[in-house]
Amino acid sequence: MDERHKKILQRLRINLVRDLDPSSLYDCLYEKGIFTLDMIDEIKCSGTRRDQARELVRDLETRGSRAFPLFLECLRETGQLSLAELLQNGAPAIKLQPATPTQTVRPVLQPLPITPAVDVNKPRIDDIPANPTQSPKTTPTPTPTPPAEGEFMRPRLPSRTRRDSLQSYKMDASPCGHCLIINNVEFDPQSELSNRKGSNIDCDKLERRFKALNFIVEVRTNLKQKQIKHELSALSKKDHSQYDCCVVIMLSHGTEVSHNRFPGAVYGVDGQHVPVQYITNYLNGQHCPSLQGKPKLFFIQACGGDERDTGFEVSPDEVEPSFGGADDQTDAIPMSSSSDSLSMSDEIDARATLPTPSDILVSYSTFPGYVSWRDTQSGSWYVETLDRILEENAATDDLVTMLMMVNHEVSQNSAKGLYKQMPGSFNFLRKLLYFQPRP
């Protein structure tokens, strides 16, 4: 499709998703050769009328140069004249060349010849070279050897690429959704946890970044365990119906706890921790119905344990060394034996018996069980890299691809010239996620 037509569809996508009636278009789109039956079936399976409309418009952008004018014809033929006029007013004049009728091409199946059974362990005469010192001839024969009796040759059918078959989350609401940042810097002396110098730098970067990604950002500082739970509960009780996504960012000390889903826990400033799996539960489909089917993103800048990774030797061309400064600190606390300090009966929003999570991604600054490094002057390795990757790539790349970039870059760093760090994600997203940065 021409770039100018794509821009028209993108600019008017909200109108199309709101007003388009996809079900009346399918026969026309197929008859005019815009979509195949398989593509129409995939669109039908995408969900509600709005979901189908959204998927139809996205798929339309991948078709040929005739797709846009033919789509206008379909709109007129099905009585959706206002949408056709809206699109036509945004498009240059179009002259259609007569199209050759499209025909459904079906593979021709030929009966297989019946041949005697072949002993596969016995070499064929033409496989044995005339001179044992010579290699067998490799000149291809024009006629392929028929398969042995019992074998079946399945015709190869054209198929869509794997990337094309992946759907994308709707991310065009404005604002896109809520982003809650909990930044724990100063810890109670009785907690025996050190203050987290440099965390405010992380917080400022992420607040600016997610505002630029069109989120409503709220920052909460120095929260105790029950206050963390209260903020998450309040977020889950908001009406997210008009939004497309929700983000929670935790900046704190962390530890390793027993778990059955998401590892790790985050500390309140009182020294009491909240397991990550409970944090995600607040926003799952059961406890926050208005976020059902929408992506819930969690970014955890905290240690997953107290192990320090010294890495392993690789060839020099595989690594570009980057050394941390003398001010590098960790967010590590020794492993807690269990997560019992968070009572199951404290709040109904934190029950353990929940459905399998979907549309959730948890990005950790470090591998479970290991420390996460933070520079007291410039902030944590993970947040600094995440902020820059989002700034440079959010307009073009999906979230999972960008997190892989973060993983790679952080893995190149070294603390005190010795220790390493490896971020990672637990990904339960069902579709690609593209942010919509503000212009």
Secondary structure, DSSP 8 states (H G I E B T S, - for coil): --HHHHHHHHHTHHHHHHH--GGGTHHHHHHTTSS-HHHHHHHHTT-SHHHHHHHHHHHHTTS-TTHHHHHHHHHHHTT-HHHHHHHHHTS----------------------------TTS--GGGS-SSTTS-------SS-----TT-----------HHHH--B-----SS-EEEEEEE-----GGGT----TTHHHHHHHHHHHHHHTTEEEEEEES--HHHHHHHHHHHHTS--TT-SEEEEEEES-EE----SSS--EEE-TTS-EEEHHHHHHTTSTTT-GGGTTS-EEEEEES-S-SB-B------GGG---EE--TTEEE-B----S-STTS-TTS-GGG-S------SEEEEESS-TTB--EEETTTEEHHHHHHHHHHHHHTTTS-HHHHHHHHHHHHHTEEBTTTBB---EEEE--SSB-------
